[in-house]
Amino acid sequence: MIRIYHKESLQKQIILIDDLFHYISNVMRMKVGFTLHLFNETDGEYAYTIEQTTRKEAILKQEKKIAEPFALPPLRLAFAPIRKNRLSFLIEKATELGVTELIPVVTDHTQHRDFSLERLNAIAIEATEQCERFSPPMIKEPISFADFINTEKDFIYLDERRDIKTDSLLTLPLPQNPLLLVGPEGGFSKEEFEHMKTGTPVSLGKLILRAETASLKALSILSERYQIYQLPTHRPSSLKLTVSPLPTII
């Protein structure tokens, strides 16, 4: 079943134009009588039937409600931008792992500073449609490392240094609203390490990982420990995180 994120209110009748119309008519080759699902974080998910199409729009009729929306617990990722194809992969998989906010941070060793937020948002929306969450993560405007440190006082960061003793992310006591900071290819600079006094360094083991691999390994651990996907199928009035122990990962 095709599932499409629709930010506007899900009315009894919906008219799709522009990119969404192009997607269902030219990409997916959908015609009158076909069924698809529209969803958002406010209204939930509904089945619609294509009633009519023209050269520029499709008119959809609402059939039935499929699911109530639920909100994911907060899980934020601050990351140094990496090269285009790897950044796309990171955004897609971070969305699937339940990240609710993505913060690009420009560090001393960041090599790839030019990227399109519009493109990253499109990737996040597509991943949201695929993994059956109800809202894409918020992607913030890029900020400098200095601004990040001045703004965020409680965060976890991946420390790739071998001469520093750090806790494992598998056993570290976790905060209620986790924020993970991952450095660029080449790691953080010496000066940046000196400024991360309020952060908590953690290790992912002895292997040297690519920036996107390290991010996704850490997010996988966090999402499992917080049981992010063990949620009710409706929107709860209040949602508290539950930290669970993990078996040893080899």
C-alpha positions as CSV (number, residue, x, y, z in Angstrom):
1,M,0.0,0.0,0.0
2,I,1.3,3.4,-1.0
3,R,1.6,5.7,2.1
4,I,2.0,9.5,1.7
5,Y,2.8,12.1,4.3
6,H,0.3,15.0,3.9
7,K,1.0,17.9,6.2
8,E,-2.4,19.6,5.8
9,S,-5.6,18.4,7.5
10,L,-6.9,15.2,6.1
11,Q,-10.4,16.2,4.9
12,K,-13.1,14.1,3.4
13,Q,-11.8,15.2,0.0
14,I,-8.2,15.9,-0.8
15,I,-6.8,17.4,-4.0
16,L,-3.2,16.5,-4.8
17,I,-1.2,18.8,-7.1
18,D,2.4,19.5,-8.0
19,D,5.0,17.0,-6.6
20,L,2.4,14.7,-4.9
21,F,0.3,14.5,-8.1
22,H,3.4,13.8,-10.1
23,Y,4.4,11.0,-7.7
24,I,1.1,9.1,-7.8
25,S,0.3,9.6,-11.5
26,N,3.7,9.5,-13.2
27,V,6.0,7.6,-10.8
28,M,3.5,5.1,-9.3
29,R,1.2,5.1,-12.4
30,M,-2.0,5.2,-10.2
31,K,-5.3,5.7,-11.9
32,V,-9.0,6.3,-10.9
33,G,-10.2,3.7,-8.5
34,F,-6.7,3.0,-6.9
35,T,-6.4,3.2,-3.1
36,L,-3.6,4.9,-1.1
37,H,-3.0,6.0,2.4
38,L,-2.5,9.6,3.6
39,F,-1.2,10.4,7.1
40,N,0.2,13.0,9.4
41,E,1.0,13.5,13.1
42,T,-2.3,15.2,13.9
43,D,-5.0,13.2,12.1
44,G,-3.4,9.8,11.9
45,E,-3.7,7.6,8.8
46,Y,-6.7,7.3,6.3
47,A,-7.4,5.3,3.2
48,Y,-8.3,7.3,0.2
49,T,-9.6,6.3,-3.3
50,I,-8.7,8.3,-6.4
51,E,-12.0,9.6,-7.7
52,Q,-10.9,11.8,-10.6
53,T,-7.7,13.0,-12.3
54,T,-6.9,15.8,-14.7
55,R,-3.6,16.8,-16.3
56,K,-2.6,18.7,-13.1
57,E,-4.4,17.2,-10.2
58,A,-6.0,14.2,-8.6
59,I,-9.1,14.3,-6.4
60,L,-9.2,11.8,-3.6
61,K,-12.1,10.6,-1.5
62,Q,-11.6,9.6,2.1
63,E,-12.8,6.0,2.8
64,K,-11.9,5.0,6.4
65,K,-9.4,5.6,9.2
66,I,-6.6,3.2,9.4
67,A,-4.7,4.2,12.5
68,E,-4.4,6.9,15.2
69,P,-1.1,8.8,15.4
70,F,1.5,8.2,18.0
71,A,4.4,10.4,19.0
72,L,7.9,9.0,19.3
73,P,9.9,9.9,22.5
74,P,12.6,12.5,21.9
75,L,15.9,11.2,20.4
76,R,18.1,13.9,18.9
77,L,21.2,13.4,16.7
78,A,23.8,16.2,16.2
79,F,26.1,15.3,13.4
80,A,28.9,16.8,11.3
81,P,27.8,16.8,7.6
82,I,29.5,14.2,5.5
83,R,29.6,13.6,1.7
84,K,26.4,13.6,-0.2
85,N,25.5,9.9,-0.7
86,R,26.6,8.9,2.9
87,L,24.6,11.8,4.3
88,S,21.5,10.7,2.5
89,F,22.0,7.2,3.9
90,L,22.4,8.6,7.4
91,I,19.2,10.7,7.2
92,E,17.2,7.8,5.9
93,K,18.3,5.3,8.5
94,A,18.3,7.8,11.4
95,T,14.6,8.4,10.5
96,E,13.9,4.7,10.5
97,L,15.6,4.4,13.9
98,G,13.2,6.9,15.5
99,V,15.3,10.1,15.6
100,T,13.0,13.1,16.2
101,E,15.5,15.9,15.6
102,L,18.6,16.2,13.4
103,I,21.1,19.0,14.0
104,P,24.0,19.6,11.4
105,V,27.0,20.8,13.3
106,V,30.0,22.3,11.5
107,T,33.2,21.3,13.2
108,D,36.9,22.0,12.6
109,H,37.3,18.9,10.5
110,T,34.0,19.1,8.6
111,Q,34.9,18.8,4.9
112,H,31.4,18.8,3.3
113,R,29.7,22.0,4.3
114,D,27.3,22.5,1.4
115,F,24.1,20.5,1.3
116,S,20.5,21.0,0.6
117,L,18.1,21.0,3.6
118,E,15.2,20.7,1.2
119,R,16.7,17.5,-0.2
120,L,17.4,16.1,3.3
121,N,13.8,16.8,4.3
122,A,12.6,15.0,1.2
123,I,14.7,11.9,2.2
124,A,13.4,12.0,5.8
125,I,9.8,12.2,4.6
126,E,10.3,9.2,2.2
127,A,11.8,7.2,5.1
128,T,8.9,8.2,7.3
129,E,6.4,6.9,4.8
130,Q,8.3,3.6,4.6
131,C,8.7,2.9,8.3
132,E,5.2,3.8,9.4
133,R,6.0,6.6,11.8
134,F,3.6,9.6,11.6
135,S,6.0,12.5,11.4
136,P,9.4,13.1,9.9
137,P,12.2,14.3,12.1
138,M,12.8,18.0,12.4
139,I,16.0,19.0,10.5
140,K,17.5,22.2,11.9
141,E,19.6,24.7,10.1
142,P,23.4,24.1,10.4
143,I,25.1,25.6,13.4
144,S,28.8,26.0,14.3
145,F,30.4,23.7,16.9
146,A,30.8,26.8,19.2
147,D,27.0,27.6,19.0
148,F,26.2,23.9,19.7
149,I,28.4,23.9,22.8
150,N,26.9,27.2,24.0
151,T,23.4,26.0,23.5
152,E,23.5,22.3,24.6
153,K,24.9,21.5,28.0
154,D,23.8,17.8,28.4
155,F,24.8,15.5,25.6
156,I,26.5,12.3,24.8
157,Y,29.4,12.3,22.3
158,L,31.3,9.5,20.6
159,D,34.9,9.7,21.6
160,E,37.2,8.0,19.1
161,R,40.4,8.6,21.1
162,R,42.2,5.5,22.3
163,D,44.1,7.0,25.2
164,I,41.0,8.1,27.0
165,K,38.9,5.8,29.2
166,T,35.2,6.1,28.4
167,D,32.0,4.3,29.3
168,S,30.3,2.0,26.8
169,L,27.0,3.2,25.4
170,L,25.6,-0.2,26.3
171,T,25.9,0.4,30.0
172,L,26.0,4.2,30.4
173,P,23.1,5.6,32.6
174,L,21.0,7.5,30.0
175,P,19.3,10.9,30.3
176,Q,15.6,11.3,29.8
177,N,15.9,13.3,26.6
178,P,19.0,11.9,24.8
179,L,21.1,14.0,22.5
180,L,23.9,12.2,20.6
181,L,26.8,14.2,19.0
182,V,28.9,12.5,16.3
183,G,32.0,14.0,14.8
184,P,33.1,14.2,11.2
185,E,35.5,12.0,9.2
186,G,38.8,12.5,11.0
187,G,37.1,13.1,14.4
188,F,36.9,16.1,16.6
189,S,39.9,18.5,16.9
190,K,41.9,18.7,20.1
191,E,40.4,22.1,20.8
192,E,36.9,20.8,20.4
193,F,37.5,18.0,22.9
194,E,38.6,20.6,25.4
195,H,35.3,22.4,25.1
196,M,33.1,19.4,25.6
197,K,33.3,19.4,29.4
198,T,29.5,19.2,29.9
199,G,29.1,16.3,27.5
200,T,29.5,12.6,28.3
201,P,32.1,10.7,26.2
202,V,31.2,7.2,25.2
203,S,32.8,4.4,23.2
204,L,31.5,2.0,20.6
205,G,34.4,-0.4,20.9
206,K,37.8,-0.8,19.5
207,L,37.0,-0.6,15.8
208,I,37.3,2.6,13.8
209,L,33.9,3.3,12.1
210,R,32.9,5.7,9.4
211,A,30.9,8.7,10.7
212,E,27.6,7.4,9.4
213,T,28.3,3.8,10.7
214,A,29.1,5.1,14.1
215,S,26.0,7.3,14.2
216,L,23.7,4.4,13.2
217,K,25.3,1.9,15.6
218,A,24.9,4.4,18.5
219,L,21.3,5.2,17.5
220,S,20.5,1.5,17.3
221,I,21.7,1.0,20.9
222,L,19.8,4.1,22.1
223,S,16.5,3.2,20.3
224,E,16.7,-0.3,21.8
225,R,17.5,0.8,25.3
226,Y,14.7,3.3,25.2
227,Q,12.3,0.8,23.6
228,I,11.3,3.5,21.1
229,Y,9.1,1.2,19.0
230,Q,7.4,-0.5,21.9
231,L,4.6,2.1,21.8
232,P,0.8,2.0,21.8
233,T,-1.0,2.2,18.5
234,H,-2.7,5.4,19.6
235,R,-1.4,8.8,20.8
236,P,-0.8,8.6,24.5
237,S,-1.6,11.5,26.8
238,S,1.9,11.3,28.3
239,L,4.8,9.2,27.1
240,K,7.7,8.3,29.3
241,L,10.9,6.6,28.3
242,T,11.7,3.2,29.7
243,V,15.3,2.1,29.6
244,S,15.9,-1.6,29.2
245,P,19.1,-3.6,29.7
246,L,20.7,-5.1,26.6
247,P,22.4,-8.4,26.1
248,T,26.1,-8.3,25.2
249,I,26.6,-7.4,21.6
250,I,29.5,-9.2,19.9
